[in-house]
């Protein structure tokens, strides 16, 4: 059974002489199935007002038969008032160049093989930008297309601007089997796209800024060594080369972050599961920090008994732990404590049964993060304001992508992450990952 889309607004009283939902201006059946009588199978009836996007449906005559609540909000129109009116009058869509979309697209008389128009930006009469996608519902009957208006569409007496290349003249019958029964228009606000474009612009700006410093250093030192190699001692050369190496690592790290962001946003983050010993991975991260020059007594690892076997992506676990520990070292203070403990995903189950997940907490003893700020720390480019005259308190510093990537990696494992105040003060980042299986 074809799904039936119905609108509560479609039951509003229509002006005198206006065709009903089941009859067009020409006296033909509109092709829209009436509301069924008797029991309706679950899933066969969808109310348009319940849909998340704006939905406008016009019949074969171009008259609106569905105008849902979201469409009313986006356009500022009253659903009850537009039912029965011609769609091109209610939605005078124009493109960025000011061209009338109804004229050059000519949905009622254009190519009869079209099934849809991909989403694009169009503008209403007041300049409001909306994202519009169009779908065609064609049926077997050879009904008369609407006359007058753009492309030959509209009420009788309206001047026709039809006759465009390939457009059928008004009143000409369409070949059987290709009749347009309904035009379905989906509307979405453009605010989300604007936010995405701003985010991308900010990403480009951040990348350019972060790349400029290390590349300038690499270029400067290599040019100096090439031109004046004999004037420097071995120790001076070593310092320059170590700086070049560190800056090259910084560029590589930035590129890796950008690739991770791209995979997270596109949903292409792959997880290659294997048996992972979380305490052992934490020890590896601590050993790496100590080898890099951090004091060994600044780190503490606490492991609770009863940990389940965890099937995770070892490299991504290292990346998660490494970012969280680096964040605690750079922006926190005091001892950095890593706690690994078993938990139950179903909190209502309590201690019953074997634990089916593991939780890892990374705590520092710094100033912590205010509760009202905590929900924002996992966003792209978020940086806390410096407190105490320094950089401490900027959880999520650097490019501002580290914690965003951590959240994406944890969620790719089916886990969750949050931040709160540690028991001894400071910030505590805690993530929970399901134990998983070898086949997950």
Secondary structure, 3 states (H helix, E strand, C coil): CCCEEECHHHHCCCCCCCCCCCCCCCCCCCCCCCCCCCCCCCCCEEEHHHCCCEEEEEECCCEEEEECHHHHHHHCCCHHHHCCCEHHHHCCCECCCCCEHHHHHCCCCCCCCCCEEEEEEEECCCCCEEEEEEEEEEECCCCECCCCEHHHCCCCCCCECCCCCCCCCCCCECCCCCEEEEEEEEEEECHHHHHHHHHHHHHHHHHHHHHHHHHHHHHHHHHHHHHCHHHCCHHHHHHHHHHHHHHHHHHHHHHHHHHHHHHHHHCCCCCCCEEECHHHHHHHHHHHHHHCCCCHHHEEEEECCCCCCEEECHHHHHHHHHHHHHHHHHHCCCCEEEEEEEECCCHHHCCCCCCCEEEEEEECCCCCCCHHHHCCCCCCCCCCCCCCCCCCCCCCCCCCCHHHHHHHHHHHCCCEEEEEECCCCCEEEEEEEECCCCCC
